């Protein structure tokens, strides 16, 4: 029997939100890329909630866009409702959230993927990774398969040709480092590659469960990937098992919306992408609806809790603490008489409504009873039952902060497979994994975002330095420098990184330079605009409940008052330039929070010193005397890349860090 063999620069395993960003990044940076999917219908699929963004997640999407990713652009084209969350609070926690038309979102991203130069989609199950320690050439291979990379085409027919195609990844007697050389599929085909990115999501040995029903399928009834896990373990990769869940979908025609509170989108929509013209997102929006569970709902759940796979022992894997099922909420928060339930449209193409806040793995009859106990859902008909899904995923301590495996060169990983939850967390990791796979192939410096650079930096640092016993979810509280890491200034913070790696164009950088210049000049101008005590000024202050002026002041000082802002004072500033909204927003925030921002910048300066102090990869922690046993064990387990990372590992104290630094100074002549 003959098998197919082909050669690419990069293979991406998975076509979810992480896989799409990873594949697009590699292809756009000039590398021939193959993206393998279980089903072409799974590309950018939204198997759970029909929205992008939300608290802290909106930050991730805007950061991803600033770096050159696609998610922000795609949701701007396919949303049906948009809302800025937390507007009553400070700008650090403002987060954009948009309801997506799920079918349009997936179709739009698929169109982008399929028309991207250098990118090939393949609907095949990847069953194993291949390294230079494997015998790749078992069996007979077709001799008409060619390398897709470079200007020279190489026929692949025997072992001797491997060195022509991939000289860096061949076995030799000098370098015994294990390196990735490709993947094998269920058909027996081999796809050689210099870098492989695992973005398998929740598909590895996945099992969908509700009540006594247990099916070995992926989300939405798609096929599971049942073999890759064994290959990863055989190559020394440690896997764990997590779970997540999704609520039922209910027929819109059977819902009584008159008993619910209508939830509208913003009148003035802010786009996710810095490249989207704000005029293009001012559309007629769909409504969402708010209702609540009640004591009847909770009684039904309590009476049947022994039938829940979560509590009967059928499900033994760990789910996300911050996104619990409704049965988990009822048990954990027994003092709460009700819980919010949002009814959200899945798109303009369907009558399916998503029941946000009531994910469950209860038996079908219990689901019918508990959903119908909710006001407005008394006659609801379920289209798709709620279910939990278990899956294999990675213990991410095995990754560098570049998302490359520490012990397997050229193998990268991104997305939910890394132990995270959420589309946005997945997409952000996929983009970084894709960028760094490209930098690896180019032999250039990888892109590593620090905690002080971006929410993406916080996300990845937490994954690789902390023991995550549940799916990781991004939250604003995890970012210690969140006043600096606002969603509104993501382009100002991160465009330079996207430009450095090649995903942001010179034209985009020129536009950013103009924006920065306008912000700087306008801040300086208002600091020198003197405001007197005329009656007109006093009346404007009175309208906004602001204290009268007893003497002159500057416009900047008035803007800093809590009840005032840059826009409210436009009438007393006749020489104000006509700048776009995003410039005005930055001027207002920078002036209002100037003292706090400067304080955080000083904190960043101090903490970043520790992240700059590198730890040699070959350090022997057993030779570090005076290091506590627990710290030694943790450092050997996580293998931190710098002193900052070492200090963030649970079980490593400041005293341990001091001991480590003294050792490095004595034995290595310095750090970093």
Secondary structure, 3 states (H helix, E strand, C coil): CEECEEEEEEEEECCCHHHHHHHHHHHHCCCCEEEEECCHHHCCCCCCCCEEECCCHHHHHHHHHHHCCCHHHHHHHHEEEEEEECCCCCHHHCEEEEEECHHHHHHHHHHHHHCCCCEEEEECCEEEEEECCCCCCCCEECCCCEECCCCCCCECCCHHHHHHHCHHHCCCCCCCCCEEEEEEECCCCEEEEEEEEECCCCCECCEEEECCEEECECHHHCECECCHHHHHHHCCCCEEEEEEEECCEEEHHHCCHHHCEEECCCCCCCCCCCCCCHHHHCCCCCCEEEEECCHHHHHHHHHCHHHCHHHHCCCCCECCCCCCCHHHHHHHCCCCCCCEEEEEECCCCCCEEEEECCCCCCCHHHHHHHHHCCCCCCCCCEEECCEEEEEEEECHHHECCCCEECCCECEEECCHHHCECCHHHHHHHHHHHHHHHHHHHHCCCCCCCCCCCCHHHHHHHHHHHCCCCCCECCCHHHCCCCCCCCHHHHHHHHHHHHHHHCCCCHHHHHHHHHHHHHHHHHHHHHCCCEECCCHHHHHHHHHCCCCCCCCCEEHHHHHCCCCCCCCCCHHHCCCCCCCCHHHHHHHHHHHHCHHHHHHHHHHHHHHHHHHCCECCCCCCHHHCCCCCHHHHHHHHHHCCCEHHHHHCCCCCCHHHHHHHHHHHHHHHCCCC
